[in-house]
Amino acid sequence: MHRISTEVVIPASAGDVWAVLADFARYGEWNPLNLEARGRAQVGARVAMVFRNLAKDGDAVVRQTVRIVAAEPERELAWSGHVPLIFAGRHGFLLTPQRGGTHVLHTEVLGGLLPATWSRARIARDFTPAYEAVNHALTARVAALAAAMG
């Protein structure tokens, strides 16, 4: 098993951050990892996603229907997907209000035969920067929406 863990503090309310994360239809406008998503941010919902395949070079993508496993507004959003034996992942965002904004813990736990072949160095090189890019893009998206509102 591998665990990817990144974090960011976004100078906005947890409600504003949640609104961006839960709006799957707009992921293609800002999210550099999850390029498309169709569905609802509701526990048990199935969401069709297209995401960059970080295990391959270039523009490779993975199309997968994931299941929402946590959807607590302003607190947590997570989904899981798997290909039997080959791959299992749980991708999540945990939001914690704090002075000056919202702390976002952005994680993924990867298991299965394919991730077992990846080294920690490969995860740090090929995966962690992509999750950090999502954090930066999420921060920019929340700021842009706040500026447009006011």
Beta strands, then each sheet from edge to edge (+ up, - down):
strand 1: 2-10
strand 2: 34-38
strand 3: 46-52
strand 4: 61-72
strand 5: 76-83
strand 6: 87-98
strand 7: 101-111
sheet 1: 1+ 7- 6+ 5- 4+ 3- 2+
end
